[in-house]
């Protein structure tokens, strides 16, 4: 998470120097190099079904590619602190959407984390104003 937080903070000056699509490609390039050894298939790995491949594509497209483009664009249009506070709400949104749309059972500990995250965002936004 420290790396993600650093990336958010560095996105503002980087977006001033480089186009957003180039930053996205650089992020994926660095990630691909870092994870290259994970791609080696072992003999016990089962082949992926076409549906699983399609779901992995959709997950990476929406969860990584579009997220990166939107995040870098948003950070370039706002301040790093505002972007950080906004990004702090992502776990809250994931928990609430999984509860509402996927009907997942949310444990009390997770609800407490959601409440604390919302409280932190509210406190921070109160300081900004």
N, C-alpha and C positions, 0 to 999 in steps of 0.2 A: 504494500500500500504506500510505502514511502516513495517508491519509484513512480507510482501513478500520481501521487501528489506532486512530486517534482516535475513530472511531465506536464501537469496542468499549469503549474507556475511558470514553467519555461515556454509553454505554448504561446503566450502573448508576445514575448520578444521574437520568438522563432517565426510566428505568423507575420510579423512585420518584415522579416527578411526573406521568407520563402513562401511560395504559393501553398495553399491548404492541401491540395492533392499531393504535392511533393512531400509535405510533412507526413501525410498518411502513408505514402509508400515507404518513406524512411522508417517509420515506426514498424511497419510490417516487415521490412527488410531486416531490421535489427532483431525483431522477434523470430523471424525465420532462421537466422543464423544461430541465435541462442537456443532454439529448440530443434535444430537439425538432427541431433542424435536421437531424439525421441521418435523420429520417423522410421527408423530401422525396424522392419517387420521381423518378428521372431516366428519360428516354425509353428508355435502353438496359437498364433493369432488367426482368428477366423476371418474370412473375407467379409467386407461390409456389404450389406444388402443395399440395393438401389435407393430404397426409401430412407435408410440411414444416411447415405451419402447426401441425398437431397436435403434432409433435415440439418445435417452438419453445414452444408452450404448456406442455407437460410440463417442458421444461427450465427455463422461467421459474418455473413453479409450485414445483418441487422445489428448484431451484438458487437461487432468490431469495426467494420468498414464505415457504416453510416454513423455509428456512435462517434468514431474518431473525427469524421468530417464535421459533424454537428458540434462536437466539443471544441475542436480547434477554431472553427468559425465563431462560435459563441464567445470563446475566450478572447479572440481578436477584437470582438465588438464590445466587450465589457472589461472590467478589471479582474485581476487574478483572484482577489479576495471574494468578489461576487461569484466568480466561476467556482471557486472552491466551496462556497456555501451552497450553491446550487447543486454541485456534484455530491455534496453530503446528503442530499435528499434522495439519491438514487436507491440506496437500500430500502428506504421507506416506500418508495414507489414500487419496487420489486415485491416487497412483502405484501403490500395492499393489493396489487394486481394479481398476485398468485392466489391470494385469499378470495378475491372477488371473481376472477375469471376462471381460475383452475380449481377452485374449491379446495385448496390445500388447507390442511389443519395447521394453524399457526400456534406455536407454543407460547405460554405466558412470558417466557424469557424473551422471545422475539418481539412480542407486543411491548414489553418494557423497553427494549432497544429502540423500537419505533417511536415511542413516546419521548425518550431521551433525545433522539436525533431531532425530532420536531422541536423540542424545547431548546436545544442548542441552536437550531436555525432561527427560531424566534428571538432568542437572546442576541444573536449576532446581527440579525436584521434590525433589531431595536437600537443597537449601537451604531449602525451605519446611518440611521436617519437623523 
